[in-house]
């Protein structure tokens, strides 16, 4: 008689999305990312958490503000990467010529999509928890589902595409109650 092992989940966090939600809707709440990841996995074993972000822009001769923002991000990413079973994936921030959007991220969506596809195709996990609102991930979600991997979307109301919302198998809203549960310094 074989015993069924506990399901395994991977948490994939679009760092830019989550940072904007925490800044704009939760008064820049500082969260415990390990507690956050474990909370999102529920009873499933957390295989790994992947965090995708672009470091702040640095000009050829960085300003004091650019150096400060880069130093703060480096410290944050260093601490994050030291958590058990956490992987940080860095994209690049590129300057544009558009006055409305002076910078654009490069590589973050590709990293996340590759990881989602690889984790599901290799059957490393049974479940992917995606923290994002970007419809660019719809093809990767579709592939994960074809590979028999459940996909849960973690989203904030009004900050996610309808296409991504409808495509995912399950949904967890980012609410004040969730944030309060995983705030830094909360036992």
C-alpha angles and dihedrals in degrees: 000000000000124000119222114241121229113269117259125223136191121208116215114192123194094212096199091053095047093044090052092049092049091047099044104033107024105040093256092302113196109223135195101243094200091053090044092052094046091047091053092051093053110183093351121103109252107233094185143324118231119200118196121197145140117235115237118278117271120197121212088265102030118217119231088257092052090049091048094050091046092049092050091049092047090053092047093049092046091054092044093051090053093061114103113273096359123138123191117207117193128207126185130254113225126195115236134196093238114108092206093051109028093174138033132194118240125195101007096100091044093052092049093047093048092050093048092049094045095046092050097041092051091046088231088142136025094208137035121201109202120197103195145090100212120122088206086084094060095096091051091047090051091051091048090052091048086054089057094252118139115230123207118193118214106200146156118237111262093009101086136070117256090227093058092042093053095044098055120088097226136011135212117189119219100237136168088256091057092046092048089053093055103033116133112262095025112123 
